[in-house]
Amino acid sequence: MDGPFHPLLSSTTTFHPPLLLSCPRKLFPTFNPTRLQSLQCLASSSIPSSIKSGVELEDRKFELLRAVADTKRGLIAESHQRSSIEEALINVETLDAGKPIDLGILDGTWRLQYTSAPDVLILLQSAATLPFFEVDQIFQKFECGDKSDRGIVRNVVKWSIPRLLEEQEGATLVVSAKFSVISSRNIYLDFEEVSIQNLNISEELQALIAPSFLPRSFLNLQILQFIRSFKAQFPLRNSQRRSVGGLYYLSYLDSNMLLGRAVGGGGVFIFTRAQYLMI
């Protein structure tokens, strides 16, 4: 052997195995796959079904949100993505089928994550192609109060014009409608008006109207105040002077997710709970 001689490695030294290795085999039983499987089944059966269904639901909701994450709210979703999203959507809907809508849970503000509705996609497409138009967050706000069969819904779009209005919070477009519950999952929307409000002009425009290096006259201040308080309202009526209406199917609802389908091919909507929006 190369290297210096070590007494512990001497050929005359008798090797005694450690006590642990010479213990009886009964202390270390052989692996039994059948027994392991039965233990796993026992552990699984001890979990309440409500917990298992809750975990499954959250997993399906996560898969749905992951499917829509890179579609820019549906604007750039390709056909194969839309198919996957529809499948994930149905997987969530089936776990809540048949339950009536709770307006107490519906009440509040919901942020749009995805849609296939043509009228919304046109808005998003315009913002993507026009250099003078930007669309930020889109919300759906339900005001139900203590009612159990009706309320108000407002579709809210935050938009802006670069260099004229502030980014993201430049202006607000609101489409308001009354709704009434006509079945356990269907509500009828009776659209009333469109309004443009909450104009927040950019610092550049403010400087043009009322330069900071000059004394701000009463007229300058009046102009600024008029812009900030500006609100334009347009009633929604058809050719017979009747309100425009539509049927909206709320296919899923819980404390943090709302799924809806506009009946008649109007598209699907995926919302998540947002902070309360003041309008």
C-alpha positions, 0 to 999 in steps of 0.5 A: 500500500502506498503512503505511510503505514497506519496501525488502524489499517494493519492487516493484523487488526480484526474488524468488528462491525458496529453494533447497529449493523449487527442488530436483528432484522426485525428492527428494520422491516422490509419495505411493503408497498401495499402497506404504504398505500393503505397508510396513504389511503387512510391519511387521505380518508381522514381529510374532510371532503370540504377541505379537499373540495376547497383545495381542488377549487383553489387549484382550478382557479389558479389554473384559470388565472394562469391561463389568462395571465399573458393574454393582455386581458384577452387582446392577444389570446390566440385560438388555442389559448382561448380553447384552453381558457374555456376549458379552465373556465368550465372546470371552475364553473362546474364546482359552483353549478346550481347555487343561487347568486348571493348579492351580498358577495357580489356587491363591490368592485371587480377587476377585469382579468380577461374577456372575449367580448368584442366591444371590450376587445375593440377598446383594448385594440384601439389603445394598442394601436392609437398613440393618443389613447391609453386604457388602464384598468377596467372594473365592474362595480356592483351596488346591491345594498341590502337588496336581494333581487336588484341593484346597480352595476357600473362598467368602469374604464380608466383611460388617458390621453398622453401629455394631456391627461395623467397616466392611468388616472387621466379620465374615467368612462362609466357605463351604468345599468340597473339590474334585476335577478330573473333566475338563480344565476341570470340577471337582466341589465337595463343600461341607462347612461354613459358618462365621462368624468374625473378628468385629471389633466397632466402637469404639462397642460396645467402649466400651459393653462396657468403657468406657475411663474405667472400669477394665476388669475381668477380665469385660470383657476376657473378653467382648471376647476371646470376641467376637474369637475367636468362630467358629460352624461349621455343616456342610452336609448334605442330607436324607440327611446327604450333603454338598451338591455341584455342578459348576463349569466353569472356562472361563478361567484365567491369572495375573490372571483367572478365569472360571467357570460353575456348571453347571446354570444357577447363573450365571457368575463373573468374578474377578481376582487378589487379594492372598493372604487369610488365613482 
